[in-house]
Structure formats: structure tokens, C-alpha cells
Amino acid sequence: MVRISVAILPCAAVLLSAVTSSSARQMSKRAVSTIFTSCPLDQSSYAGRTIAQYSAYLIKGVYLPSGTLFNGPLGLKGTYQNSEVTFGAARYTNCNATETSFITVNENGLVISGEDGNKDVYVTGSELVSTNGEVDLSNGCSSLYLTNSYDLQFNIITDSMITASLRLASLTPNMYMDATGNIVDKGSEDDTYKVFTFNTCNNGACNIAGDLSDPAGIFGGENNYEGPTGDVPSPDATVVFNIPVDQKGSFNINNPAVSNGFYACRTIYNFYPVTTSGDYRPKGSFYLLRNTANLEGITLAPLGKIAT
């Protein structure tokens, strides 16, 4: 099995000093202000500071329905076309923004490198954009234009996210989950990661080696799924869910209990596009339909377009 150190997995930097617990299997929803006590971050790295700043970092694009309350800040490299959405809804921001505050000052509520098509959007904090949309900012906050230096940072993070996703996807699954959520541990105590790879491509016949798990229960909510049973990983285990999606296809998460039973600080959801032969497409794309409010953990979907 391929071993991955945190040094080459920057987008999972939250795992560097994650709190472990002997009892909690599901971490309750938490305010942005308590993120450091729930999942402490090592902010000595650029990746750690980025994750500390943003609730989500997306490359391709995001499509949110009107009325959405996005609790934390959003960093987006792709195009944004939404209306009547609030960013930073669950946080207080004291604005004193300058163009050097992207990482060093926790006050940006929205950063968009692509085309900004905002209409009737409210942001708690400042925004950094490449083009102006219709945005209402909180008191004292500013709308600033991205500089080339910020574009460079986007590119660095993008490359790191794709590399991390690709390396995780290459891991051989050592865990198996059936359609009811029952888990069988097929690895050993020495495994660095508890890896589930799901049969989510090629019409349920993924051409990927290993024992592929059934997504029907955990992601589709079938069989009255409310959480895993059997050999459930302990809270101090790092869990990787590999979810391959057909190139230019879509994957639907339609289960409010999807994160039940897994410790959010040590759970990685890795969504990525594949060919019909099961090969990772580093320049591919797909749609991730997130029809749940309860996906808790680190989500890697660098090549996906997110819709709710």
C-alpha cells in the first residue's frame, strides 16, 4: 500500500494535530469560532493557514440555491453564479482589510478568482474578487480586486489538492462496507489509513482493483441506513472514502446520516473523475450533488463542480 505523509497531503493538514476521543463517533455541528478546539490545526504550513481561513476551497465552481446560509468563508477559483446567498453566516468579523490580508488576517468572507456573477449576496467580512458582482458587505468591510500574487496562491493550492486526491485514490482498499452499512476490516492494525473505495462509476462496475464498497446505504440512504455497524474504525483512525465518478458524470449524496459514526476530524471524502477503465483523470471534471447538510470531515473534490 502506498504511504502518504502529511507533508505531501496539504489539504488534509487538519489531521496534523486532530483531537482523538474514545467516545465520540460523530462530531456535532460546530460554530466557526470553535473550530480550533474541535479540530486543532497546525498553521505553520500554508495549507494549514488556508484551511483555517476557509470553510470550503473549490476549484471548478459552486451552485447554491437561493436562501443558502454558508456558515464560513468560501475560497473559489472557478466561476460563481448564485443569488440570495449569505457567506460567513456563523461568524463575527472585525474588518480592516488590505490586499495583504488573504491569509494573515481572518476577515475575508468570499474570495473568487473566476467570473463573479453574484446577485443579492451578503458577506460577513471582506471580499476579494476578479470582477464585481452585486454584494452587500458587513460594516467596515471592503471589496478588493485580486492581484497576480493571489492567483499564484490559487494555482499552488489547486496543484496540491489534485496531487493529494490522486495519491489517496491510489491506495488499495483495506475496508469493505456493504449496502446496509456493515463494515469488514480487511487490513491490519498497522495500516496508516482505513481506506474504503466505493463502486460508484461505470454503472456500478468500476474497473478498479480491490474489494469495492457498496454506496447504496451510506450515500444513498437505502436500507434505512443510520450509521455503520461491524468493524467501525475507532476515532483515532484516519478514514479515507474514495469515491470515483465517471468523467463528466455526476454523483449524488442523498443521505442526512452520511457522516454518522465517523469522527469528522479524521475523515477524508475524496471525490475524483475516472475513465471507463478506472484511471484517474487529473484534467477531468464531474458534478457533485450535495443533497445533505451533514457531510462532516475533509472533502477533496478538486475537479468537481459542487451543487446543492
N, C-alpha and C positions, 0 to 999 in steps of 0.2 A: 504494500500500500504506500502511496506517495505521502510523505510527511510534509506538512506546511508549517512554517514558523510564523508567528505574528508579524515578524519583520516584512514578510512578503504578502501579508494579508492585511493591508492597512485599513480596509473598510470594515474589518471586524475588530478594530482597535478597542472597542468597548469590552472585549473579552480579556484584555490585558490584566485588569485587576477587578474582574467581576466578583461580586459578593456571592458566596455559596451559602446554602441553607439546608438544614437537614429535614425541614418540614414542608416548606413552600414549594409546590409543584407548579403553581400558576401565579404569576406576579400580577397583582391588581393594577388597574389603570392608575397612572401616577401623573401628578402635575409636573410641568416642565421644571419648576423650581426645585423639585426633589430628585431629579434625575441622577445627581452625583451621589446621593446616599443610597439610591436603589441600584444603580449600575455605575459604580465609580469609573471614571475614565482616566487613562494615562494621557495627559495633554502635553507631554514632552515632544510628541510627534505631530507633524502637520495633519495627519489623518485623525488623530485624537482630538485636536482642536476643532477640526471641521465637523466631526460628529457631535461635539459638544455644542456647536453653534446651531446645527440644523436638525429638525425632526426628520427631514427627508432630503435626500440629494438624488435628483433624477437627471438623466441624460437626454432621453428621447422626447418626452412630452407628458403632459398630465391633463386629464379631462375630468373636471369635477362638476357635479350638479349644482344648480342654484341653491343657495342657502347653506352650503357646506361651511362648517366651522373647523378650520385646520388649527389644531392646538398650538403647534410650534412654528418656527420659521421654515421656509422652503428655499432650497437652492436648486435651480433648474437651468441646465444647459440648453435644452430644447425650447420649442415654441409653446407658449401658454395662451390658450383661448378659452377663458371662462368668465362667468359673470356672477355677481352677488355672492362672493366668497370672502370669508374673513380668515386672515393668516395671523398667527400668534395670539389666538383667542384665549389661551390659558396662561398668559404670562404678562408680567409688568416690565416695561422697557423705559429706561431713562435715556432719552436721545441726546446725543451730542455728536452726530455723525460727521465723519470726514471720509475722504476716499481711501484712507488707510485703515478703516475700521472693519474691513471684511472678516478678519479673523481675530484681531486683537481686542475688539470691543463688542460685547454681546448686545447689539442693538439693531441689527438688520433683520427685518421680518420677511423680506422677499428679495431674492436675487435671481434675475433672469438674463441669461446670455443670448437666448434666441429672440424671436419676434414676440413682443409683448402686446397681446390683444385683450388686456383686462378691460372690463366694464363693470362699474359699480363694485369695486373691490376695496375692502378695508384692511389695512395693515397696522398691527401693533408693532411699531418700530419703523425704521427707515427702509427704503428700497434702493437697490442698485440694478439698473436696467440698461439694455442696449437701445431700446426705443420706448417712448412714453405711452402708457395706457391710461385709463381713467381710474385712478387710485386715490382713495381717501386715507391719509396717514394720521397716526395719533399725534397728539400735541407735541410740538417741538421737533418732530422728525422730518427727514428730508428725502427728496427723490434725487438720486445721483446717477450719473452715467458710468457704466463700466469702462475701465481702461484696459489696454492690452495686457497689463500685468495680471488682471483678474481673469482674462481669457486664458492666459497661460496656466493659471491655477486650475481652471476647469479642465483643461486638457490633461494635466498631471493626474487629477483625481479620476478622470474618465479612464485613462490607461490603467491605473491601479485597480479600479473596480473590475474591469474586464479581465485583467490578469488573475485577480482573486477568484472571480467566478469560474474562470477556465480551470484553475488549479483544483478548486473544490469539486468541480464536475468530473475531474479525472480520478477521484477517489473511488475505490471499489466498495460497493455497499456491504456493510457488515451487520446491518439490522434489517428486519423484514416486518412490515405491517400489512395485515390483511384488510378486507373491506369492512370489517366490524371494528377495527382499531386494535386488534390483538397483536402484540409485538413479540417477535422471537429474536433474541440476541444471538447472532451467528459469529460474533467476533471473540475477542479475548479481553481480559482486564487491562492489558497493556495498550489497547487501541487509543490513539490520541483523540479521535473523533468517533462519535456514534453516527454512522452515515446511512441514511435512507435515500434510495434513488427510486423515484416513482415512475410507473408505466403510464406516462402522460403524453406520449407522442405516437405518431403513425397509427392512429385509431386503436390505441391500446396494444400495439405490438411493436414497442420500441426495440430497435436493433442495438441494444446496449447490454454489455456483459454483466452478469451478476444476478442475484435474486431481486427482482424489481417489485416494489411495494404497490399495493392497490390504493389509488387515491379516492375511491368512492366514499369512504366514511369520513376521513379527516378533512378532505377538501370539498366534498360534495354533500356532506351531512346525511348520507344514506345510512340505513340500518340503525336509525336512532342514535347516531354517534354523539357522545357527550364527552369523550376523552379516551385516552389509550388504556389498555389493560395488558397483562402479561409482563414481559421484561421491560418495563418502563425505565428509561435512563434516569439515573439519580441526578439531583440538582447540581452536583459538581461536575457532571459530564457535559462536554460540548457537543451539541446535537447539530448535524447538518442535514437539511432536507434538500436534496437535489431534485428539481422539477424541470425536466426538459420539455420544451414546447416546439411544435412544428414551426419551421421558418415561415414567417408571415401569417402564422396561425394565431390562436388565442387560447388562454387558459382562464377558467372561471373558478374563483374561490367563493363558495356559496355555503358557508357554514359558520355560524357565530361561535361555535365551540372549537374552532380550528387550533387555537393555542392552549386549550385546556390540558393540564398535565405536564407541560413543558416549561422549564424555567427560562423566562424571557431573556435574561442577561447572557445566557449561554446557548441560545438557539439561533441558527442561521437558516433563512429561507433563500435558496439560490435558484432563481428562475433564469433560463437561458434558451436561445434558439438552437435547434439542431436540424440536420438534413434527414432525409428518409433513411439514410444509413446510420443515423445516430451520432454523426460527427458534430461537434460544437461549431457554430457559425459566428466567429468573432466580429464579423461585419453584418450580421443578420439583424432581424427585428421580429417583434411579436407584440401582441396585446395581452396585458394582464388585467383581467376584470376582477376588481377587488370588491365583491359584494358582501363584505363583512366589515364590522367596525373593530374587530378584536384580533387582528393579526399582530401579535406581540413578539418582538425579537428584532434581530438584524435582518433586513430584507435586501438582498442583492438582486437587482434586475436591471443591470446597466444597459441592456439592449432592448428593454421593454418599454412600451407606451402604456402608462397606467390610467385606467378608467374606473370609475365607481358608479 
